[in-house]
């Protein structure tokens, strides 16, 4: 055991995945999460290509597949519900538009937490309030008043990362709004949704429904284009007003979906955005997942980036003897092109949903996706074996 003390901010997916690998490599890991407990539900997330290999190496293939949504595929429909296109979950070896590994964000988080809780210290209902680093470590003050010192700190606290703001600067420097706003929330399954996602798109807006493990409910998904986005991501009332205004008059099942917006237990709305940074580390503080390189939900690759990034970050730090400059540099070098490919996919997907410009040249629009780009976004990174780097194997368990 190295005894290297690492603090990870965020207990959604990237944070617990990193905790898994850091712990296996011999670090003493603490995860702090501002929410009072794990957040259930949420949108479905996918794992494709190399991300599935990362899951296999974690030893979590079976529990993650057991918690999947069992979505058979997706239909795109016209305003009357007539099917226009069909996508199956087994297309492209399970790495297509609908992945064979598709799981609710909260269920993935639960699997990762259950896997690490005996070896990792979790602190819920608290957050990092101050960070001060020197050549030998990082002093952290928690909002609850506790002061502690760590060797390394990693922010895995999402698109609106508070740690990123503290260490790297204001969010406006790094967040790139893609011109789309996405909302989703669960609704009673009065629509007969059964294993198939259904999506209706027209003129820059979309409405969809997807199955949930609880067949009595379905997940509603709504989106609309917006040149800017100024609604506070914590102001739910304002978000609901905006959603009603922008989806007013949209066809298909949209009015019935909107009728449930006030009584849903899990409303979510936010801008579709990416995080673009020249570096993902500063001294002994690094970033992972959406905090470092959000590719947006429209890329379909955010969870894969988190899982693969967790493997590489822990491996590179351990291979560098926990020396932050070399470890973070190795992680960035291995991840950068993989991140860029997924971000390009996200931008292209948003562009394809935008309302057509009546003055645009139709011949300028791409007729099909670049398959080389898709392959780089799915499989475009190597997972080294890290021979000689400590790996604890079976969990030993610790008490705190």
NUDO-833040 format. One record per residue (C-alpha): y negated, x, z negated; residue number from 1. Coordinates in steps of 0.001 Angstrom, whole numbers, always signed. Layout:
N
y	x	z	n
Y	X	Z	NUM
...
//
This chain:
400
y	x	z	n
+0	+0	+0	1
-3410	+1350	+961	2
-5421	-607	-1595	3
-8180	-1136	+993	4
-10135	-4173	-167	5
-11202	-6534	+2627	6
-13261	-9706	+2279	7
-12903	-12283	+5059	8
-15403	-15144	+5394	9
-13887	-18350	+6779	10
-10535	-20100	+6286	11
-10108	-22030	+9516	12
-7944	-20128	+12044	13
-9376	-16656	+12671	14
-9784	-15882	+8961	15
-6237	-16677	+7762	16
-4759	-15080	+10917	17
-6631	-11873	+10118	18
-5580	-12136	+6465	19
-1943	-12288	+7608	20
-2176	-9021	+9537	21
-4427	-7189	+7085	22
-2027	-8002	+4279	23
+982	-6868	+6307	24
-829	-3611	+7076	25
-1324	-2953	+3364	26
-4831	-4203	+2587	27
-5817	-6286	-425	28
-7386	-9372	+1142	29
-9761	-12014	-188	30
-10758	-15025	+1933	31
-13835	-17025	+936	32
-14417	-20518	+2363	33
-17515	-22585	+1675	34
-15614	-25888	+2000	35
-13913	-27052	-1230	36
-10520	-27175	+472	37
-8869	-26767	+3848	38
-10427	-29125	+6372	39
-7820	-31456	+7915	40
-7701	-32886	+11428	41
-10194	-31725	+14006	42
-9856	-31239	+17720	43
-6633	-30052	+19319	44
-6474	-26312	+19976	45
-4170	-24419	+22335	46
-2233	-21172	+22537	47
-1355	-19692	+25907	48
+72	-16463	+27278	49
-489	-13456	+25045	50
-1574	-15720	+22167	51
+1973	-17105	+22057	52
+3250	-13546	+21677	53
+821	-13005	+18795	54
+2231	-16125	+17111	55
+5787	-14865	+17654	56
+4933	-11507	+16063	57
+3508	-13339	+13056	58
+6868	-15057	+12640	59
+5168	-18460	+12911	60
+6445	-19780	+16234	61
+8734	-22364	+14621	62
+6303	-23873	+12075	63
+3448	-23990	+14596	64
+5573	-25693	+17235	65
+6843	-28130	+14604	66
+3235	-29162	+13881	67
+2215	-29569	+17533	68
+751	-32814	+18880	69
+3639	-33447	+21310	70
+1200	-34175	+24130	71
+3111	-34636	+27395	72
+125	-34079	+29661	73
-3170	-35483	+30851	74
-4460	-38019	+33339	75
-7911	-38129	+34863	76
-8864	-41694	+35747	77
-11583	-43631	+37545	78
-13827	-46233	+35913	79
-11088	-48862	+36264	80
-8426	-46662	+34681	81
-6652	-45771	+37939	82
-4989	-42350	+37709	83
-6596	-39720	+39945	84
-4865	-36514	+38790	85
-1903	-35655	+36572	86
-1417	-32475	+34544	87
+1841	-31857	+32659	88
+2308	-29728	+29548	89
+5082	-27760	+31266	90
+2899	-26800	+34242	91
+2499	-23036	+34801	92
+5152	-22156	+32247	93
+3419	-24140	+29518	94
+106	-22331	+30044	95
-1635	-24938	+32178	96
-4517	-27333	+31543	97
-2465	-28907	+28731	98
-648	-26154	+26844	99
+2882	-26450	+25498	100
+1474	-25238	+22164	101
-1236	-27739	+21296	102
-1994	-28407	+17654	103
-4798	-29969	+15647	104
-7150	-27324	+14273	105
-6510	-28486	+10703	106
-2737	-28328	+11157	107
-2930	-24784	+12532	108
-5140	-23814	+9613	109
-2603	-25260	+7176	110
+296	-23304	+8708	111
-1692	-20051	+8482	112
-2799	-20766	+4910	113
+714	-21623	+3738	114
+1945	-18395	+5320	115
-620	-16213	+3503	116
-1447	-17944	+215	117
+1045	-15930	-1857	118
-276	-12569	-627	119
-3978	-13304	-171	120
-6664	-14372	-2636	121
-8384	-17567	-1432	122
-11721	-18672	-2896	123
-12764	-22205	-1894	124
-16117	-23856	-2513	125
-18073	-20609	-2407	126
-19764	-18398	+177	127
-21361	-15004	+679	128
-25019	-15089	-430	129
-25940	-11408	-145	130
-24434	-8343	+1500	131
-25493	-4745	+890	132
-23519	-1871	+2340	133
-23538	+1889	+1951	134
-21409	+4713	+3255	135
-18546	+3934	+879	136
-18371	+153	+601	137
-19989	-3277	+665	138
-21515	-5038	-2320	139
-21245	-8818	-2050	140
-22974	-11472	-4117	141
-21337	-14888	-3880	142
-23356	-18095	-4081	143
-21542	-18889	-7321	144
-23054	-15763	-8889	145
-20058	-13409	-8871	146
-20658	-9848	-7651	147
-17856	-7801	-6133	148
-17402	-4669	-4055	149
-15188	-4359	-976	150
-14331	-1612	+1475	151
-14765	-3888	+4506	152
-16140	-7377	+5198	153
-15255	-9502	+8232	154
-17021	-12705	+9269	155
-14653	-15289	+10737	156
-16989	-18157	+9887	157
-17468	-19740	+13278	158
-20185	-20383	+15848	159
-22872	-20838	+13175	160
-21758	-17760	+11208	161
-23920	-17170	+8148	162
-22613	-13615	+7782	163
-23619	-12819	+11363	164
-27162	-13962	+10598	165
-27337	-11858	+7421	166
-26122	-8652	+9034	167
-26929	-8865	+12745	168
-29961	-11148	+13009	169
-31014	-14742	+13837	170
-28515	-16970	+15620	171
-30899	-17425	+18577	172
-30264	-13809	+19565	173
-26591	-14430	+20203	174
-25893	-18124	+20906	175
-25976	-19220	+24550	176
-26152	-22988	+25033	177
-24146	-23967	+28125	178
-25939	-27229	+28792	179
-23264	-29544	+27419	180
-22801	-31417	+24132	181
-19328	-32398	+22904	182
-18361	-35021	+20325	183
-14991	-36095	+19023	184
-13674	-38312	+16243	185
-10550	-40304	+15441	186
-10365	-44035	+16185	187
-7765	-46782	+15691	188
-5248	-46562	+18520	189
-6080	-49958	+19970	190
-5895	-48338	+23407	191
-2136	-47752	+23552	192
-2415	-43947	+23771	193
+1114	-42503	+23747	194
+1666	-38753	+24398	195
-811	-38616	+27287	196
-4462	-37574	+27192	197
-6711	-39776	+29371	198
-10085	-38566	+30646	199
-12857	-40256	+32629	200
-15714	-38195	+34108	201
-18789	-39145	+36070	202
-22191	-37576	+36772	203
-22295	-35080	+33932	204
-20719	-37279	+31270	205
-17145	-37802	+30151	206
-15101	-39975	+27816	207
-11507	-39403	+26824	208
-8737	-40312	+24428	209
-5837	-38189	+23303	210
-2743	-38812	+21135	211
-2489	-37784	+17494	212
+619	-37143	+15377	213
-286	-40375	+13567	214
+364	-42817	+16421	215
-1790	-45494	+14763	216
-4869	-43422	+15631	217
-6204	-41564	+18665	218
-8803	-38848	+19137	219
-11907	-39855	+21087	220
-13751	-37190	+23072	221
-17212	-37673	+24569	222
-19542	-35247	+26328	223
-22893	-35241	+28081	224
-25131	-32661	+29690	225
-28253	-31517	+27846	226
-30619	-28751	+28888	227
-31331	-27927	+25248	228
-29967	-28874	+21841	229
-32130	-29119	+18750	230
-30198	-31481	+16454	231
-29136	-29871	+13181	232
-25360	-29446	+13229	233
-25299	-30738	+9617	234
-27328	-33940	+10303	235
-24545	-36379	+11131	236
-26802	-39466	+11309	237
-29024	-37807	+13912	238
-25979	-36675	+15864	239
-24611	-40219	+16022	240
-27950	-41564	+17238	241
-28045	-38922	+19951	242
-24490	-39717	+21029	243
-25229	-43446	+21355	244
-28406	-42791	+23326	245
-26824	-40366	+25771	246
-23599	-42338	+26307	247
-25339	-45707	+26684	248
-24206	-47493	+29828	249
-21278	-45167	+30502	250
-18253	-47007	+31870	251
-14498	-47159	+31333	252
-13569	-47633	+27625	253
-16701	-45953	+26300	254
-18311	-49006	+24596	255
-15094	-49665	+22648	256
-14868	-45991	+21663	257
-18494	-45939	+20482	258
-17909	-49077	+18405	259
-15939	-46942	+15933	260
-18474	-44145	+15512	261
-19781	-45391	+12143	262
-16419	-45940	+10453	263
-14603	-42789	+11561	264
-13755	-40300	+8779	265
-14074	-37133	+10877	266
-17061	-37289	+13234	267
-18003	-34013	+14938	268
-20751	-33219	+17447	269
-22170	-29886	+18505	270
-23493	-27988	+21451	271
-21038	-26292	+23776	272
-22093	-22682	+23318	273
-20964	-19102	+23538	274
-21730	-16093	+21377	275
-22674	-12965	+23312	276
-23125	-9699	+21390	277
-23346	-6050	+22399	278
-21363	-5065	+19291	279
-19128	-6991	+16916	280
-19594	-4631	+13990	281
-22299	-2937	+11969	282
-21157	-249	+9563	283
-18473	-1742	+7333	284
-19073	-5348	+8448	285
-17324	-6839	+11485	286
-16967	-10206	+13179	287
-13969	-12077	+14582	288
-13357	-15281	+16517	289
-16211	-17649	+17338	290
-18545	-15724	+15040	291
-18248	-12714	+17367	292
-17371	-14065	+20803	293
-17168	-17855	+21009	294
-16001	-18777	+24489	295
-16766	-22487	+23826	296
-14238	-25327	+23595	297
-14430	-25671	+27376	298
-12627	-22349	+27870	299
-9426	-23550	+26212	300
-9091	-20002	+24891	301
-10920	-19890	+21577	302
-7807	-20051	+19417	303
-6063	-17460	+21559	304
-9028	-15113	+21162	305
-8899	-15594	+17381	306
-5146	-14945	+17108	307
-5111	-11961	+19436	308
-8313	-10579	+17919	309
-6828	-10809	+14418	310
-3771	-8798	+15481	311
-5864	-6126	+17193	312
-8548	-5847	+14514	313
-6049	-5335	+11693	314
-3948	-2986	+13805	315
-6864	-823	+14932	316
-8306	-573	+11418	317
-4932	+452	+9985	318
-4320	+2913	+12838	319
-7728	+4487	+12095	320
-6849	+4924	+8423	321
-9235	+2083	+7557	322
-12187	+4115	+8804	323
-14548	+1339	+10014	324
-16328	+3055	+12890	325
-13116	+4062	+14673	326
-11236	+870	+13769	327
-13951	-1525	+14914	328
-14547	+527	+18081	329
-10862	+390	+19027	330
-10780	-3374	+18466	331
-13854	-3948	+20629	332
-12554	-1729	+23427	333
-9247	-3605	+23601	334
-10766	-7098	+23330	335
-13936	-6948	+25425	336
-12582	-7736	+28921	337
-10268	-10440	+27517	338
-13257	-12082	+25847	339
-15380	-11866	+28986	340
-12689	-13533	+31110	341
-12396	-16437	+28673	342
-16164	-16829	+28497	343
-16336	-16956	+32290	344
-13687	-19712	+32282	345
-15810	-21652	+29787	346
-18926	-21370	+31919	347
-17077	-22391	+35078	348
-15551	-25416	+33354	349
-18943	-26615	+32137	350
-20401	-26088	+35606	351
-17619	-28179	+37149	352
-18509	-31103	+34850	353
-22231	-31028	+35562	354
-23853	-33814	+37546	355
-24056	-32741	+41201	356
-27417	-31578	+42498	357
-28284	-33806	+45486	358
-30197	-30904	+47055	359
-27419	-28331	+46605	360
-25430	-26958	+49518	361
-21917	-28464	+49222	362
-20389	-25392	+50863	363
-21681	-23224	+47990	364
-19407	-24892	+45428	365
-16089	-23115	+44762	366
-13129	-25079	+46084	367
-10647	-23797	+43512	368
-10406	-21654	+40432	369
-9940	-17903	+40757	370
-6303	-17418	+39747	371
-6868	-13753	+38913	372
-9586	-14763	+36456	373
-7289	-17344	+34880	374
-4526	-14766	+34483	375
-6941	-12323	+32820	376
-8061	-15090	+30446	377
-4455	-15955	+29526	378
-2690	-12582	+29589	379
-5405	-9997	+30067	380
-4889	-7893	+26955	381
-2097	-5696	+25621	382
-698	-6056	+22113	383
+199	-2499	+21021	384
+3214	-1994	+18788	385
+1170	+258	+16450	386
+4133	+2521	+15786	387
+3736	+4311	+12487	388
+1228	+1818	+11114	389
+2326	+143	+7854	390
+3927	-3278	+8187	391
+5128	-4958	+4988	392
+7589	-7214	+6761	393
+8756	-10037	+4450	394
+6177	-11388	+2034	395
+6261	-9816	-1410	396
+3780	-12080	-3139	397
+954	-11206	-5519	398
-797	-12953	-8345	399
-4534	-13004	-9034	400
//
